[in-house]
Every structure is written in structure tokens, then in C-alpha cells.
């Protein structure tokens, strides 16, 4: 009698199947988005400063493009050094801790199991 494949259990699932895939220079898609958005913001600020001095608004996209390229180019190297030896979701948890620390227990204190008077 032939058994159905759905009744079998998989005894081993590799851990790498749960990891997000690397897209570019060691970054996942969420890390690439973080680096690209930060590069876009830095380029926008630089472009606005140049516009204040020169008065032509064409400098905003002109400043965004190279900073976006440079942030993606060198951001992968920086993030790979920063993430080395840390868990896969470390970067997301790091940003959560920085922007909403109330979600995490951040106080260090001793705990006791017995009653105190």
C-alpha cells in the first residue's frame, strides 16, 4: 500500500531556510532598504544645503544620486562588520531598542525568589 507524502514528517529542516536571502553585498532586502533610505535622506539634506547657496533646485536630485550609490556601496561593508557574530534579526531589534525602548526590559537588577520583609 502506498503512503501519502503529507503524512510523513520531515526530520531535519536546515536553519538556513528560515533566514532571509542575501540580496546585495551581504545585505538582506530590509537592510538594503534601510541603507538606501538613509542615503536618500543624507543626499536630500546635502541637496537642500546646496540649493540654499546656489538657488537652483536641480541640485537636490543631483546630490541624492551619488549619496544613494555611495551608501549602498559602502553600507554593505559597514553592516556586515556590524552584524558579524550576531543573530540574524539583530539589526531590526537594535532599531526597535533605539526608537521604542519601552518594549524591552532595560533595567539591571537582582531578583529574589523568597519574600522580603
N, C-alpha and C positions, 0 to 999 in steps of 0.2 A: 504494500500500500504506500502511495506517495504522500509525503508530508507537505503541508503548506509552508512556504517560506516565512510567512508572517508569524508563525508560532515559535520560530527559533529566536533565541536571544543572542545578541552579539556579546561575546565575552570580553572583547577588547576594543575600545574606541580610542584612537590616538588623541592626545591632548591638543595637538596642533589643528585638529578640525574645528575646535571652538575658538581659535584665535582669528582676529580679523586679518585679511590678507595685506601684505605689504604692497603698496601702490608705487611709490617713488622714493628713492634714496632712503630706504628703511622706515618710511612713514606710512601709517595706515591712512585711510581716507579722512577720518576725523582729525588726525594730526595734521595732515596736509591742508585741510580746511582752516584749522587754527592758525597755521603758519601763513597761509595765503591771506586770510583776513587781517592778521596783524601787519603784514607787509603792505596791504592795501591801505590800512589806516595810517601807517607811517608815511607812505607816499602821498596820501591826501594832505596830511599836515605839512609836509615839505612843500607840496604844490601850492597850498594856501599862503605859506610864508613867501614863496617866490612871487605869487600874484600880488601880494601886498607891496613888494618892492618894484616889480616891473609893470603891473597893471593889466596884463593880458591873461585871460582865464584859460588859455590853451596850455599853460604850464602845469595845471593840475593833472590831466591825464599823462602829460609828458613826464611828470615826476612819479606817478603811480606805476607805470610800466617797468622802469628799471628796478624800483624798490621791490615790487612784487616778484620779479625774476630773481633778484638777489636774496630775498627772504626765503624763497622756495629752494634756491640753490644751496645756500649755507644753513638754512634752518634744519634740513635733514641731518646734517653732520652734528649740529648742536643738540638736536633732540635724541639722536642715537647715543651720544655721550651721556646725556642727562638720564636716559632710560636704562642704561646698561646695568644689569643685575637687579632690576626692579620688576615687579609683576606687570602683566600685560595692561591692566587698566589703571596703572599708576598715574598717568597724566590726567585722566578725567577726574580721579579722586583728588589730585593735587589742586586742580582748578576749583573743584567743589569746596575744598577746605579753605582756599583763599577767598572765594566770593560768598560763601554761605557757611561760616564755621559753626553755626548753631546746629547743624545736622550731625556734628561729630562730637565725641567726648574728648575734650582737650585739657581737662584738669588732671593733674597727677596727685593722687592722694592714697593713703593706706586704707585698706578695707579690713574690717574685722567681722568675724562670724559670730562672736559672742556679744551679749548685751553689755552695755556700759551704763554705769550709774552716775 
